[in-house]
């Protein structure tokens, strides 16, 4: 079975006390639940709270809970004011880093070349990548969504080796469904996931495609999680707003646990 991942992207939310409370709530759920071996749970706080949150993640294997950053620099070190190197992220306990999120692309004009640099350095630093891709509403309406998404993947991940791809997770996030309350239908989401997996099979090989975890990220909620996770090529979720409350995040996680049990 492919790795199943439930990842919370906290974005620029919560102060210290709130971050601790949320982490403890998720950790208590993880420790009190019989988690399947295939499941990984990821939390992604803002930079200042990474070390703090990591200190509240239990250091036991059956917790299945890991730390992620929301971004990283394309530079290892040096005169880059405000930047944070992936080496530093790895040093304080991060296992993952989210790259290519649509908000970074739009608000910070992150190009495919810049993301390729970030991906390369993050992989060299020992991090696993949650790489985001997705189309705008007008691109979806024009029927160009597959081409747009595959081009984003090719532009930043196209030069990676098969070994590198073992440390890549793809998060498909239709931009029109992020923070809008709109959600791609399970069929729409699964069709895109199949297209991504087909590209990887053609670009690398079928084994790499079969092992690739592809997450859906676009207004995932407890109410729609089970239907999404029942799809053949959806391996989890990158969750925004619903990851900020213990009850909603753990309910989505529980939906994945039940899906794994039913396979």
N, C-alpha and C positions, 0 to 999 in steps of 0.2 A: 504493500500500500504506500502511495506517495505520502510524504509528510503533510499533515493537515495543520494549518496555522491560523490562529485567531490573534490578530494584531490590533492594538489600540493606538491610534495616532491622536495624542492629546492636543496637538497644535499649540497655540499660545494661550493656554488656559490653566487655571488653578494656581494658588499660592502654596507655600510650603506645607502648611497643615493639611490642606485638601489633598495634596499629592501623597502625603503619608497615609491618610485615611483610605484613599482609593487603593493604593498599593497593598495595604494590609488587608483590605476587604477581598481583593483578588487573590492574594496569597492564602488567606484562610479558606477560600473556596477551593483553590487548587489542592491544598493539603487535606481537605476533608472529603474530597471526591476521588473516586477510583478512576484516574485519568488513563485513557488508552495510550499505549506506547507511541502511537503515530502522531499524537497531538502535541503541538507547541503553542504556548501562550506568550505574547510579546506586548510589552508596554513601552510607550515612547513619550517621555516627558520632555520639557524644554531643557536646554543646556544646563542652566544653573542647578537643576534638581536631579540630574542624572546620577551623581554620586549618592545623593540622599536617598533616592528611590532604590538604588542598588543595595544600599544597606538594609532595606526592608524587604528584600527578596530572599526568602529562605535558601540557604546553601545546601539543599538536598535534591538529589536527582529526580525524585518522584514529584517534585513541585512543577516541573515542566515550564517554569516561568523565566523569561529572559528579557534583558534590557536592550532597547534600541534608541539611537539618536534619530532626530528628524531630518538631519542634513549633515554634511561635513564639507570641509575645504578640499579644493583640488591640490593643495600644497601641503608638503610634509611639515614645514616649519618656516619661520622667518618673519619678514616685515609684512604681515598681512593682518592689519588691525581688524578686530572683530571676528576673525575666522577661527575655526576649531579644527585641528587636524584629526584625521581618522586614527592616527597613532595614539593621540591623546584619548580618543573615545575608547579604543581597545584597552588602554592602560587603566581606565576607571571602571571597566567591567562590561562594556557594551559587547553584545554578540552580533547585533544587526545595526544597519543604518538605512533609513529611507532616502531614496534618491529619485529625482525626477517628478516629484509631486506637482500636480497641475498648478498649485498656488505658487510654488517656486518658479515654475516655468513662466507664469504670467506676471507675477509681481516682481521677480528678480531677473527676468529675461534670460533664464538659463538655457543655453543652446545644447544641441546634441554633442558638440565637441567638448564643451565644458563638462557635461555629465559623463562623457567617456573618460575624461581625466579623473573625475571624482571616483568613478567606478573602479578604475585601474588601481588608484592609490589605496582605496578602501579594501580591495581584495588583497593587495600586497601587505596591508596592515593586519590581515587576519579577520576582517569583518565579513559577515554575510550581507548581501544587498537585497533590499526590498525595492525593486525598480518599478516605478509607476509609469503608466501610459494610458492614454485615453483621448477620445475625440470630443470636439465641441458639438453643440446642438446642430449648427448649420451643416457640419460635416456628416453628421448622422442622417439629417434630412436629405442630403445629396447622395446618400448611399456610399460615401467614401470612407466609412469608418474603419474597415479592415486595412485599407491602404495606409491611412494615417497612422494607425497604431503600429503596424508592422514597420513602417518607416522610422517611427520613434525608437523601436527596439533595435533595428538595424543600425541606426545612426549612432547609438551609444554602446551597444553590446555586440555589434557585428564582428568585431575583431577578437572577441574572447575565445579562448580555447575550450574544448570540452571539459577539461578539469576546472576551469574558471566557472563554467555554467553550473557545476555542482554546488556552487555557493551563491547562486542567483535565485531569487523568488520574484516572480512577476506579479504586480498588482494592477489589474485592469480597473480603471476608474473613469467611467464616462463623465466628462466634465460637467455635463448638463444635469447630472444626478448627484453632485457633491454639495451637501448642505442645502439642497433645495427641497428635500422631502420627496423628490421624484426618484424612482428606482427603475433601472432597466429591468424588463421582465426576466424571469429565469431563463427563458428561451433566448432572448437577446444576449444576455450575459454569457450563457453557455456557448452560443455560436461564436462569440468573440474568443472565448477561451480555447475552443477547438481550433480556430484560425491561428492563434498564437502557437499552440502546440504543433500544428501542422508546419508552421514556419520553422520551428526549432528542429523538427524531424528532417526537413529538407536541408536546412542550413548546417546541421551537425549530424545527428543520426536519431533513429527511433528510440534508442535506449535513453538518450538525454531528454528527449521529449516526454517519454513516459515517466521519468523521474522528476520532471520539473513541477514544482508547486505553483499554481496560478490562483491568486486571490481575487475576489471581487471587492471593489471599494466604491460604493455609491449609495449613501443613505441606507446602509444595512441596519436593521432593527430587529428586536425579538420577534416582531410580527411576520417578517418576511425571511428570516434566516433559514428556517427549515426547508422552505421551498427552494431557496438558492442552493443550499448544501446538498439537496437531493440530486442536483444536476451532475452529470458524469464527469465534467471537466472543471468543476469549481472546487478548489481545495481549501477554501477558507475565506477569510475576509480581512480587509484593512478598514477599520471602523473609526469614524470621526466622532460625531456628537454622542452616539450611544456608548462610546468607550469612557465617557466622563463620569458615569455612575456605575457603582458596583453591580447593582441589580440588573441593569440592562446589558452590561458587558458579560456578566456571568450567564445570563439567560441565553445570549447568543452562543457563548462557549458550550453551554449545555446542549443546545441544538446540534452542534457539531459532534459532541460526544455521542448523542443518540444516533446520529447519522452513521458514525463509524461502527457502532454496535449493530446496526441493521445491514451492513454490507456483507 
